[in-house]
Amino acid sequence: MGHEITFRSDVTVELIKHSAGEADVIWAARVSTKGDQSHEDLGADPKQSEGLINYLMRDRHGSPFEHSIFTFFVQAPIFMWREHFRHRIASYNEESGRYKQLEPVFYVPNEDRKLIQVGKAGHYEFVDGTQEQFDTVTNATKETCEVAYEQYEKMLESGVAREVARIVLPVTIYSSAYVTMNARALMNFLSLRRKVEGSHFPSFPQREIEMVAEKYEEIFKQLMPLTHAAFVANGRVAP
């Protein structure tokens, strides 16, 4: 025991596998008008059907986007996962504190993290804190995590079950999970979990889940650039 504690201010998002491609959107959409002849579009050049993708996005014909699948590996603090799991249009498998000792890796905000909430619930914004406030957050977080993990290890050393010992750990500890979702679900996630100029419906996500969303969007844009462009052009509204 006596593991060294690590503090991080970032999140990990890795693309594990995918079957995501814009040709999938095209053949899925064209089956409605071409039937089995839509098989001819399996290897089609998506660039030739950019107008179709824009039409589907604009008029919110969303089901063709459900045939492109992404699986991500994500490491982030547990309080982020509490928000992420609200998206029931994804499939999850998370590491278990019942079956393994949780690693002493904890999230602490960096100096870019805005600390002060201004305004009332439903109509507020976050602004920068002072250096004193940032130091208070950093010191309080680190001290709490160090004490909590020390007590966690003491319980494990005494033979207490992992599922009981973990109750003292704060929600800033990191957990990892596989997340699988289709492109339509991913766009829904991005529409809600990113604050971006030009969004038809403004969102105000907590910064830590937005950090995950930013990494998702980089991968989405790389693999499905036409779909991503149509998503942005139509106000970032999921079809």
C-alpha positions, 0 to 999 in steps of 0.5 A, spaced: 500 500 500 502 507 500 500 509 493 503 515 491 497 520 489 497 523 482 493 530 481 490 531 474 487 537 470 485 534 464 481 528 461 482 522 457 478 520 450 481 515 446 477 512 440 477 504 441 474 502 434 468 505 430 464 503 424 463 510 422 463 513 415 458 518 411 457 512 406 453 509 411 448 515 412 447 515 404 445 508 403 441 508 410 437 514 407 436 511 400 433 505 402 427 509 403 426 510 395 431 505 392 430 499 396 435 493 395 438 498 390 441 502 395 446 497 396 449 500 390 451 506 395 455 502 400 462 504 397 459 511 394 463 517 394 460 521 400 462 528 397 457 526 391 451 526 396 453 532 400 447 535 399 443 529 401 447 529 408 445 537 409 438 535 407 437 530 412 440 534 417 436 540 416 429 537 415 431 533 422 431 526 418 435 523 424 435 515 423 440 514 417 445 517 422 444 512 427 448 507 423 455 510 424 458 507 431 463 510 435 467 506 441 471 511 446 475 509 452 474 515 457 478 517 463 475 522 467 473 524 475 466 521 477 462 527 478 463 528 470 460 521 469 454 522 473 452 527 468 455 523 462 450 517 464 444 521 464 445 520 456 441 514 456 442 513 448 449 511 449 452 504 452 457 504 458 461 499 461 465 502 467 471 500 472 468 497 478 470 499 485 467 493 488 472 489 484 478 493 483 482 497 488 481 504 485 487 508 483 489 514 487 488 519 481 484 525 482 482 531 478 484 538 481 482 544 476 487 548 473 488 556 473 483 556 466 477 553 470 472 559 472 470 558 479 465 564 480 458 563 479 454 569 477 446 570 477 441 565 479 439 558 477 437 557 470 440 564 468 448 565 470 455 565 468 461 563 470 467 568 471 474 567 473 476 567 481 482 570 484 488 567 485 487 566 493 480 563 491 484 558 486 489 557 491 483 555 496 480 550 491 487 547 490 489 546 497 482 544 499 482 539 494 489 536 495 488 535 502 481 532 502 484 527 497 490 525 501 486 524 507 481 520 504 485 515 500 489 514 506 483 512 510 481 508 504 488 504 504 487 503 511 480 499 511 483 495 505 489 493 509 485 491 515 481 486 510 475 491 509 471 489 502 473 494 497 465 496 496 465 498 503 472 502 503 470 506 497 465 510 501 470 515 503 473 517 496 471 523 493 467 524 487 473 528 484 477 521 483 478 518 476 474 513 473 474 509 466 469 507 462 468 505 455 462 509 451 459 506 445 454 511 441 452 512 434 453 519 430 446 521 432 447 520 439 453 523 439 451 530 436 445 530 441 451 530 446 455 535 443 449 540 442 448 539 450 455 539 452 458 544 448 458 552 449 459 554 442 457 560 438 452 559 433 448 554 436 441 554 435 439 552 442 445 555 447 448 550 452 451 551 459 455 545 460 459 544 466 467 545 464 469 538 465 464 534 461 465 539 456 472 537 456 470 530 454 465 533 449 471 537 445 475 531 444 469 527 442 468 532 437 475 532 434 474 525 432 467 526 430 469 531 425 475 527 423 471 521 421 465 524 418 467 531 416 461 532 411 456 530 417 460 535 422 459 541 417 452 540 416 451 539 424 454 546 425 451 549 419 444 547 421 445 550 428 448 544 432 441 541 433 441 534 433 437 531 427 
